[in-house]
Amino acid sequence: MTTSLGETIKRLRTERGLSQQQFADMLYIDRSTCANWETGRRMPDAAMIVQIADVLGVETAYLMNVTKQANDVSNVIMLDDERIVLTGGMPVLKKILPDAVVTGFTKPSEALEFARNNAVFIAFVDIEMGKTSGLEVCRQLLLINPRTNVIFLTAYADYSLDAWDTGACGFLLKPISEDTVKQQLGRLRYHY
């Protein structure tokens, strides 16, 4: 199991007998920023990783390697409130992305929780899911990790204009096929 950067920061901080507040004060940041790193809700940028390494007395390369290992797994999620769409779509994604871990969700809350705990490379998100809008789920995913590639799924082309206002990088009509998914993969905003 790969240890996350947040878990490593917390372990090193506690080994040095520092509270989150003491650690935050040494870095001139808010304690909540430290808490967000340790829980994986946010990631420090490269410049901050250098400062963290200095405060914790480790090599920057050590923390950068932890970050690289955590990002080596390509998590792909598919969110649709209709299980039949997942049943038909997930095998397509697994075939096209054989090195990725593809996980399906029928509940937006579970998909968002997964994204809080795992770096999501691509999220295929249904636009209309009962009371929850996929457009809002997209916004939440991008707040969690701005480098998530969100591709909307829908049976209605009318939603395409609304979808572009969210920061998504693609749009697929259901049912998905290998060809349409491959086309979208060529248009990803972020590559890992």
C-alpha atoms as a printed R data frame, in Angstrom:
    type eleno elety resid chain resno       x      y       z
1   ATOM     1    CA   MET     A     1   0.000  0.000   0.000
2   ATOM     2    CA   THR     A     2   1.348  3.418  -0.949
3   ATOM     3    CA   THR     A     3   1.642  5.970   1.846
4   ATOM     4    CA   SER     A     4   0.252  9.375   0.935
5   ATOM     5    CA   LEU     A     5   2.187 12.599   1.265
6   ATOM     6    CA   GLY     A     6  -0.271 13.752   3.945
7   ATOM     7    CA   GLU     A     7   0.283 10.619   6.014
8   ATOM     8    CA   THR     A     8   4.041 11.074   5.683
9   ATOM     9    CA   ILE     A     9   3.887 14.727   6.761
10  ATOM    10    CA   LYS     A    10   1.765 13.800   9.779
11  ATOM    11    CA   ARG     A    11   4.083 10.942  10.759
12  ATOM    12    CA   LEU     A    12   7.210 13.095  10.489
13  ATOM    13    CA   ARG     A    13   5.551 15.994  12.342
14  ATOM    14    CA   THR     A    14   4.444 13.797  15.249
15  ATOM    15    CA   GLU     A    15   7.837 12.029  15.383
16  ATOM    16    CA   ARG     A    16   9.367 15.453  15.960
17  ATOM    17    CA   GLY     A    17   6.844 16.221  18.713
18  ATOM    18    CA   LEU     A    18   5.228 19.099  16.837
19  ATOM    19    CA   SER     A    19   1.553 19.951  17.070
20  ATOM    20    CA   GLN     A    20  -0.210 21.024  13.892
21  ATOM    21    CA   GLN     A    21  -0.193 24.605  15.194
22  ATOM    22    CA   GLN     A    22   3.551 24.566  15.936
23  ATOM    23    CA   PHE     A    23   4.251 23.066  12.509
24  ATOM    24    CA   ALA     A    24   2.003 25.638  10.820
25  ATOM    25    CA   ASP     A    25   3.693 28.493  12.696
26  ATOM    26    CA   MET     A    26   7.122 27.292  11.504
27  ATOM    27    CA   LEU     A    27   5.841 27.386   7.902
28  ATOM    28    CA   TYR     A    28   3.920 30.677   8.336
29  ATOM    29    CA   ILE     A    29   0.630 29.071   7.306
30  ATOM    30    CA   ASP     A    30  -2.751 28.480   8.937
31  ATOM    31    CA   ARG     A    31  -3.179 25.330  11.001
32  ATOM    32    CA   SER     A    32  -6.141 24.398   8.766
33  ATOM    33    CA   THR     A    33  -3.790 24.261   5.765
34  ATOM    34    CA   CYS     A    34  -1.661 21.709   7.602
35  ATOM    35    CA   ALA     A    35  -4.784 19.725   8.541
36  ATOM    36    CA   ASN     A    36  -5.916 19.724   4.905
37  ATOM    37    CA   TRP     A    37  -2.545 18.350   3.784
38  ATOM    38    CA   GLU     A    38  -2.557 15.627   6.403
39  ATOM    39    CA   THR     A    39  -6.061 14.467   5.501
40  ATOM    40    CA   GLY     A    40  -5.333 14.588   1.769
41  ATOM    41    CA   ARG     A    41  -7.919 17.272   1.023
42  ATOM    42    CA   ARG     A    42  -5.187 19.531  -0.359
43  ATOM    43    CA   MET     A    43  -1.611 19.134  -1.573
44  ATOM    44    CA   PRO     A    44   1.253 21.543  -0.950
45  ATOM    45    CA   ASP     A    45   2.888 22.975  -4.042
46  ATOM    46    CA   ALA     A    46   6.515 22.203  -4.915
47  ATOM    47    CA   ALA     A    47   7.884 25.361  -3.251
48  ATOM    48    CA   MET     A    48   6.062 24.508  -0.039
49  ATOM    49    CA   ILE     A    49   7.331 20.905  -0.149
50  ATOM    50    CA   VAL     A    50  10.866 22.324  -0.040
51  ATOM    51    CA   GLN     A    51   9.965 24.323   3.096
52  ATOM    52    CA   ILE     A    52   8.203 21.336   4.689
53  ATOM    53    CA   ALA     A    53  11.263 19.152   4.081
54  ATOM    54    CA   ASP     A    54  13.474 21.772   5.729
55  ATOM    55    CA   VAL     A    55  11.233 22.085   8.807
56  ATOM    56    CA   LEU     A    56  10.894 18.292   9.158
57  ATOM    57    CA   GLY     A    57  14.608 17.674   8.603
58  ATOM    58    CA   VAL     A    58  14.292 15.417   5.566
59  ATOM    59    CA   GLU     A    59  15.507 15.658   1.995
60  ATOM    60    CA   THR     A    60  13.120 17.337  -0.448
61  ATOM    61    CA   ALA     A    61  13.616 14.341  -2.754
62  ATOM    62    CA   TYR     A    62  12.161 12.093  -0.050
63  ATOM    63    CA   LEU     A    63   8.879 14.035   0.045
64  ATOM    64    CA   MET     A    64   8.803 14.389  -3.737
65  ATOM    65    CA   ASN     A    65   9.207 10.612  -4.088
66  ATOM    66    CA   VAL     A    66   6.242 10.057  -1.745
67  ATOM    67    CA   THR     A    67   4.218 12.417  -3.939
68  ATOM    68    CA   LYS     A    68   5.270 10.576  -7.105
69  ATOM    69    CA   GLN     A    69   4.398  7.163  -5.631
70  ATOM    70    CA   ALA     A    70   0.957  8.402  -4.562
71  ATOM    71    CA   ASN     A    71   0.326  9.640  -8.100
72  ATOM    72    CA   ASP     A    72   1.575  6.469  -9.812
73  ATOM    73    CA   VAL     A    73  -1.870  4.857  -9.530
74  ATOM    74    CA   SER     A    74  -4.258  6.245 -12.119
75  ATOM    75    CA   ASN     A    75  -7.684  6.280 -10.508
76  ATOM    76    CA   VAL     A    76 -10.581  6.601 -12.922
77  ATOM    77    CA   ILE     A    77 -14.118  6.911 -11.635
78  ATOM    78    CA   MET     A    78 -17.463  6.593 -13.353
79  ATOM    79    CA   LEU     A    79 -20.492  8.134 -11.659
80  ATOM    80    CA   ASP     A    80 -23.992  7.427 -12.911
81  ATOM    81    CA   ASP     A    81 -27.139  6.858 -10.877
82  ATOM    82    CA   GLU     A    82 -28.178  4.081 -13.257
83  ATOM    83    CA   ARG     A    83 -26.291  0.865 -12.506
84  ATOM    84    CA   ILE     A    84 -26.902 -0.411 -16.052
85  ATOM    85    CA   VAL     A    85 -24.789  2.460 -17.417
86  ATOM    86    CA   LEU     A    86 -21.940  1.442 -15.098
87  ATOM    87    CA   THR     A    87 -22.358 -2.193 -16.129
88  ATOM    88    CA   GLY     A    88 -21.981 -1.262 -19.791
89  ATOM    89    CA   GLY     A    89 -19.438  1.557 -19.441
90  ATOM    90    CA   MET     A    90 -16.909  0.291 -16.925
91  ATOM    91    CA   PRO     A    91 -15.717 -2.635 -19.083
92  ATOM    92    CA   VAL     A    92 -15.110 -0.160 -21.912
93  ATOM    93    CA   LEU     A    93 -13.007  2.039 -19.631
94  ATOM    94    CA   LYS     A    94 -11.080 -0.937 -18.228
95  ATOM    95    CA   LYS     A    95 -10.277 -2.143 -21.739
96  ATOM    96    CA   ILE     A    96  -9.056  1.249 -22.933
97  ATOM    97    CA   LEU     A    97  -7.240  2.095 -19.676
98  ATOM    98    CA   PRO     A    98  -5.794 -1.282 -18.596
99  ATOM    99    CA   ASP     A    99  -3.279  0.240 -16.157
100 ATOM   100    CA   ALA     A   100  -5.887  2.357 -14.357
101 ATOM   101    CA   VAL     A   101  -7.993  1.430 -11.366
102 ATOM   102    CA   VAL     A   102 -11.571  1.997 -12.567
103 ATOM   103    CA   THR     A   103 -14.212  2.398  -9.858
104 ATOM   104    CA   GLY     A   104 -17.934  2.931 -10.386
105 ATOM   105    CA   PHE     A   105 -20.363  4.843  -8.188
106 ATOM   106    CA   THR     A   106 -24.117  5.342  -8.244
107 ATOM   107    CA   LYS     A   107 -24.082  7.910  -5.413
108 ATOM   108    CA   PRO     A   108 -22.368 11.299  -5.822
109 ATOM   109    CA   SER     A   109 -21.499 11.438  -2.112
110 ATOM   110    CA   GLU     A   110 -19.523  8.188  -2.379
111 ATOM   111    CA   ALA     A   111 -17.679  9.368  -5.501
112 ATOM   112    CA   LEU     A   112 -16.739 12.643  -3.799
113 ATOM   113    CA   GLU     A   113 -15.554 10.813  -0.688
114 ATOM   114    CA   PHE     A   114 -13.404  8.554  -2.867
115 ATOM   115    CA   ALA     A   115 -11.940 11.649  -4.585
116 ATOM   116    CA   ARG     A   116 -11.100 13.188  -1.203
117 ATOM   117    CA   ASN     A   117  -9.053 10.117  -0.313
118 ATOM   118    CA   ASN     A   118  -7.569  9.244  -3.732
119 ATOM   119    CA   ALA     A   119  -6.113 11.287  -6.561
120 ATOM   120    CA   VAL     A   120  -8.601 10.914  -9.412
121 ATOM   121    CA   PHE     A   121  -7.084 11.126 -12.894
122 ATOM   122    CA   ILE     A   122 -10.347 11.041 -14.884
123 ATOM   123    CA   ALA     A   123 -13.946 11.282 -13.689
124 ATOM   124    CA   PHE     A   124 -16.756 10.267 -16.051
125 ATOM   125    CA   VAL     A   125 -19.799 11.974 -14.530
126 ATOM   126    CA   ASP     A   126 -23.471 11.743 -15.475
127 ATOM   127    CA   ILE     A   127 -25.034 15.208 -15.698
128 ATOM   128    CA   GLU     A   128 -28.510 14.403 -14.414
129 ATOM   129    CA   MET     A   129 -28.713 12.209 -11.301
130 ATOM   130    CA   GLY     A   130 -31.991 12.701  -9.528
131 ATOM   131    CA   LYS     A   131 -31.634 15.523  -6.989
132 ATOM   132    CA   THR     A   132 -27.916 15.948  -7.613
133 ATOM   133    CA   SER     A   133 -26.517 17.736 -10.630
134 ATOM   134    CA   GLY     A   134 -23.408 16.312 -12.237
135 ATOM   135    CA   LEU     A   135 -22.443 19.923 -12.962
136 ATOM   136    CA   GLU     A   136 -22.170 20.543  -9.211
137 ATOM   137    CA   VAL     A   137 -20.325 17.241  -8.713
138 ATOM   138    CA   CYS     A   138 -17.815 18.439 -11.313
139 ATOM   139    CA   ARG     A   139 -17.280 21.685  -9.426
140 ATOM   140    CA   GLN     A   140 -16.735 19.738  -6.193
141 ATOM   141    CA   LEU     A   141 -14.281 17.331  -7.839
142 ATOM   142    CA   LEU     A   142 -12.265 20.264  -9.171
143 ATOM   143    CA   LEU     A   143 -12.221 21.889  -5.728
144 ATOM   144    CA   ILE     A   144 -10.834 18.648  -4.303
145 ATOM   145    CA   ASN     A   145  -8.256 18.278  -7.082
146 ATOM   146    CA   PRO     A   146  -8.066 20.908  -9.850
147 ATOM   147    CA   ARG     A   147  -6.090 18.442 -12.024
148 ATOM   148    CA   THR     A   148  -8.949 15.955 -12.306
149 ATOM   149    CA   ASN     A   149 -10.068 15.518 -15.901
150 ATOM   150    CA   VAL     A   150 -13.877 15.548 -15.824
151 ATOM   151    CA   ILE     A   151 -15.772 14.121 -18.781
152 ATOM   152    CA   PHE     A   152 -19.534 14.441 -18.682
153 ATOM   153    CA   LEU     A   153 -21.866 11.616 -19.643
154 ATOM   154    CA   THR     A   154 -25.420 12.268 -20.740
155 ATOM   155    CA   ALA     A   155 -28.155 11.029 -22.986
156 ATOM   156    CA   TYR     A   156 -29.064 14.640 -23.842
157 ATOM   157    CA   ALA     A   157 -26.834 16.775 -26.053
158 ATOM   158    CA   ASP     A   158 -28.706 19.890 -24.818
159 ATOM   159    CA   TYR     A   159 -26.550 19.912 -21.672
160 ATOM   160    CA   SER     A   160 -23.288 20.435 -23.527
161 ATOM   161    CA   LEU     A   161 -23.263 24.245 -23.236
162 ATOM   162    CA   ASP     A   162 -23.935 24.172 -19.487
163 ATOM   163    CA   ALA     A   163 -21.226 21.554 -19.071
164 ATOM   164    CA   TRP     A   164 -18.471 23.774 -20.465
165 ATOM   165    CA   ASP     A   165 -19.002 26.388 -17.732
166 ATOM   166    CA   THR     A   166 -17.843 23.932 -15.060
167 ATOM   167    CA   GLY     A   167 -14.211 23.366 -16.047
168 ATOM   168    CA   ALA     A   168 -14.834 19.914 -17.524
169 ATOM   169    CA   CYS     A   169 -12.626 18.825 -20.397
170 ATOM   170    CA   GLY     A   170 -14.998 16.540 -22.281
171 ATOM   171    CA   PHE     A   171 -18.515 15.462 -23.061
172 ATOM   172    CA   LEU     A   172 -19.817 12.035 -24.148
173 ATOM   173    CA   LEU     A   173 -23.275 10.934 -25.186
174 ATOM   174    CA   LYS     A   174 -24.434  7.638 -23.691
175 ATOM   175    CA   PRO     A   175 -23.939  4.830 -24.303
176 ATOM   176    CA   ILE     A   176 -20.167  5.228 -24.476
177 ATOM   177    CA   SER     A   177 -18.044  3.302 -26.939
178 ATOM   178    CA   GLU     A   178 -14.333  2.611 -27.259
179 ATOM   179    CA   ASP     A   179 -14.032  5.073 -30.143
180 ATOM   180    CA   THR     A   180 -15.759  7.971 -28.373
181 ATOM   181    CA   VAL     A   181 -13.782  7.416 -25.166
182 ATOM   182    CA   LYS     A   182 -10.485  7.284 -27.095
183 ATOM   183    CA   GLN     A   183 -11.370 10.581 -28.786
184 ATOM   184    CA   GLN     A   184 -11.976 12.196 -25.395
185 ATOM   185    CA   LEU     A   185  -8.746 10.799 -23.955
186 ATOM   186    CA   GLY     A   186  -6.891 12.633 -26.696
187 ATOM   187    CA   ARG     A   187  -8.374 15.897 -25.416
188 ATOM   188    CA   LEU     A   188  -7.531 15.578 -21.729
189 ATOM   189    CA   ARG     A   189  -6.424 18.775 -20.084
190 ATOM   190    CA   TYR     A   190  -4.002 17.074 -17.663
191 ATOM   191    CA   HIS     A   191  -1.774 14.098 -18.376
192 ATOM   192    CA   TYR     A   192  -0.118 11.880 -15.776
